[in-house]
Amino acid sequence: MTKAEIVANISKETGIESKKVLAVVEAFMVTIKDTIAKDEDIFLRGFGTFTTKTRKEKIGRLIKENKSVVVPEHKIPYFKPADVFKDVLVKK
């Protein structure tokens, strides 16, 4: 499902104009990105938690150049679904 499909679905179900729904969805996504960038978690009860994970330093390979390179420790975004969310998936 794309962002446009999400906006259309929410607009249809709520009766709110698509432009307003798009603005809210965009603001929600920016808030998540900005909060995660500050190394803070976002907890949405019944949905899940947006957080970061730290990947340890490791040795990677540049196959074309046949070289080993060090990939430094870095953070990645991570979503952990709530148990209620997981239960919905198990029931289907």
C-alpha positions as CSV (number, residue, x, y, z in Angstrom):
1,M,0.0,0.0,0.0
2,T,1.4,3.4,-0.9
3,K,1.0,6.7,0.9
4,A,-1.5,7.9,-1.7
5,E,-3.6,4.8,-1.0
6,I,-3.4,5.3,2.7
7,V,-4.5,8.9,2.3
8,A,-7.4,7.9,0.0
9,N,-8.5,5.2,2.4
10,I,-8.5,7.5,5.5
11,S,-10.2,10.2,3.5
12,K,-13.0,7.7,2.4
13,E,-13.5,6.3,5.9
14,T,-13.5,9.7,7.7
15,G,-15.0,12.0,5.1
16,I,-12.1,14.4,5.6
17,E,-10.7,16.1,2.5
18,S,-7.7,14.3,1.0
19,K,-5.4,17.3,1.1
20,K,-6.0,17.6,4.9
21,V,-5.4,13.9,5.4
22,L,-2.2,14.1,3.4
23,A,-1.0,17.0,5.5
24,V,-1.6,15.0,8.7
25,V,0.1,11.9,7.3
26,E,3.1,13.9,6.2
27,A,3.3,15.6,9.6
28,F,3.1,12.2,11.3
29,M,5.9,10.9,9.2
30,V,8.1,14.0,9.8
31,T,7.5,13.7,13.6
32,I,8.5,10.1,13.6
33,K,11.7,10.8,11.7
34,D,12.6,13.8,13.8
35,T,12.0,12.0,17.1
36,I,13.9,8.9,16.0
37,A,16.8,11.2,14.9
38,K,16.9,12.6,18.4
39,D,17.3,9.0,19.7
40,E,13.9,9.1,21.3
41,D,11.3,6.3,21.1
42,I,7.7,6.7,20.0
43,F,5.2,4.4,21.7
44,L,1.8,4.0,20.2
45,R,-0.3,1.8,22.5
46,G,-1.9,-1.1,20.6
47,F,0.2,-0.4,17.5
48,G,3.9,-0.6,18.4
49,T,7.1,1.3,19.1
50,F,9.4,3.2,16.7
51,T,12.9,3.1,18.0
52,T,16.5,2.6,16.8
53,K,18.9,-0.3,17.0
54,T,22.7,-0.1,17.0
55,R,24.5,-2.2,14.5
56,K,28.0,-3.1,15.7
57,E,31.1,-2.4,13.6
58,K,31.9,-5.2,11.1
59,I,34.0,-6.1,8.1
60,G,32.3,-5.7,4.8
61,R,33.4,-6.5,1.2
62,L,33.6,-4.5,-1.9
63,I,33.2,-7.3,-4.4
64,K,34.0,-5.3,-7.5
65,E,37.3,-4.1,-6.0
66,N,38.0,-7.3,-4.1
67,K,38.6,-5.3,-0.9
68,S,37.6,-5.6,2.7
69,V,36.3,-2.4,4.4
70,V,35.3,-1.6,7.9
71,V,31.6,-0.7,8.3
72,P,31.5,1.5,11.4
73,E,28.9,1.1,14.2
74,H,25.7,2.9,13.2
75,K,22.1,3.2,14.2
76,I,19.1,2.0,12.1
77,P,15.4,2.7,12.5
78,Y,13.4,-0.2,13.9
79,F,9.7,-0.9,14.5
80,K,8.5,-3.3,17.1
81,P,4.8,-4.2,16.8
82,A,2.6,-4.4,19.9
83,D,1.2,-7.8,20.9
84,V,-2.3,-6.6,19.9
85,F,-0.9,-5.9,16.4
86,K,0.8,-9.3,16.2
87,D,-2.4,-11.0,17.4
88,V,-4.3,-9.6,14.4
89,L,-1.7,-11.1,12.0
90,V,-1.8,-14.5,13.7
91,K,-5.6,-14.7,13.5
92,K,-5.7,-14.2,9.7
